[in-house]
Structure formats: C-alpha cells, structure tokens
Amino acid sequence: MEKYSEEVFTTSLFEEKVAVVCGPAGNKFMLYTANDCLASWVPSAALKLFNWLDSPGLSVKEVISKGRNFLYSEILKPESLRQYISIMDSLAREHMKTYWDASQMVKVYPLTQKYTLSLACKLLLGAKDAHQVERISEFFHLTLQALFSLPINLPGTKYNRALKGLENLKQHFLNIIAEKKNTLLETRESTNSNVLSRMLLDKNVGSISGWVKLNLLGRRDINRLGTGGGEREENGEELKSGEKD
C-alpha cells in the first residue's frame, strides 16, 4: 500500500493480473457491491486441476442452482438439521476424546482440518470407516497443496502428485456413489442421514448425481462412452459402461 496506493492498485498474482482494493472503502466495496461488479476467479493451476467441472450437459451454474434449491428445501429444513446436529456433536466429542484430551500439547490447525474433513465425509457421504476417511484426506491434501503452485506437470512436482491424487479421489468417489446406489436399491430406505443418499433419492436433483458421475469420469472417458464404450441416457440420469465403478 505504501509503495503503490492506499486505495487501489494492480499487480500480478499466480501469473494473473489482479487489482487490490485497500482500506475501509475497499472493504465496503467488496462486501456490498462486489457481487454485481466482479466475477469469480480461481488460479490457473486450480482451473487445470478441476477442468472436469465443465459439464457436458448441464452448465455449472444450473447444477449449482439445483444444488442450492435442494440445500434449502431438504438439507436445511429443521428435521434434517436436528439429525445433523446430533451427528456433529457425537463426532466432536469422539474427536476431542481421541486427539485432545490425552495430549499435553495439541496442534490446533491440522486437528481442526481433520475434524472438518471427517465431519464432511460423515454428513455428505455417510462414510463411517476411518480408513476410508483417511484415504480421502490423503488425496484431498495432495490436491490442496497444488492449488496455489505453478501448474508444471513433471514427475516429482506437487502439481504432478496432485493430478495423480485427484484421479484417485475421483475414482474413490465413483465407487462410493455406486455403492450407495446399490445400498439404496437393496434397502429401499426413504430416509437417510447423509446428503448423497438424499440426492440420489430426490427426483428433482437426481440428474445432479448423474452429472457428478459423468464429470468425475472426465471428458476423455465421456467421449469413449459415447463411441462404443457404453451409453449415457439423456440428462445424465444413468450411466452404463463396461468400466468398473
């Protein structure tokens, strides 16, 4: 601020030109008017990592809109919140007892990350196996390290390890979705304590799960499915393939 300007200046960040707004006026601008004037932006490394979010059918905005409507109508309704709060409380107590109570010194940041990810796996995916959560955590942290690094895909680099970790993570999610679908078909349960099961059962957002599955497979696999490796029904509702989920 002292070198350039106390109000606004341009610079370079992560190989991109950016504008920096400063002071109370800048904070006010970001809080009250930024949504009307600015567009969302992520570093180029992150875009290359998550280019599979570009939907072959629905646009990302349409999927986010459907997901938001589902969130407000199903996930945030009082009945669901009561169920989630009990799970959050139970997991927090277990986490504190395991990692905090018996320690003379605790590292708050990594333990908070561990709890947050464990809670997300529990609420979103219904993951109960600690080994499964540990695997997701490993892949997640590999990807996270590369978000703000140079997108150089060479063996041994953070970015290269992140790409491999992301592929493993995508396959892991595909397996979870397939397993959850089979469980729902076998049990025919109408009430579930995790978001993924609710999404698979809800007709209004059922296409989202198909969209997610298609995007997890990636464009190359989608093209192969469309040329003989399998077939995809309209709206991403079902995927039939010779590949293993």
Buried (B, 14 or more C-beta within 10 A) or exposed (E): EEEEEEEBBEEEEBEEEEEBBBEEEBEEBEEEEEEEEEEEEEBEBBEBBBEBEEBBBBEEEBBEEBBEEBBEEBBEEEEBEEBBEEBBEEBEEEBEEEBEEEEEEBEEEEBEBBBEBBBBBBBBBBBEEEEBBEBBBEBBBBBEBBBEBEBEEEEEBBBBBBBBBBEBBBBBBBEBBBEBBEBBEEEEEEEBBBBBBBBBBBEEBBBBBBBBBBBBBBEEBBEBBEEEEBEBEEEBEBBEBEEEB
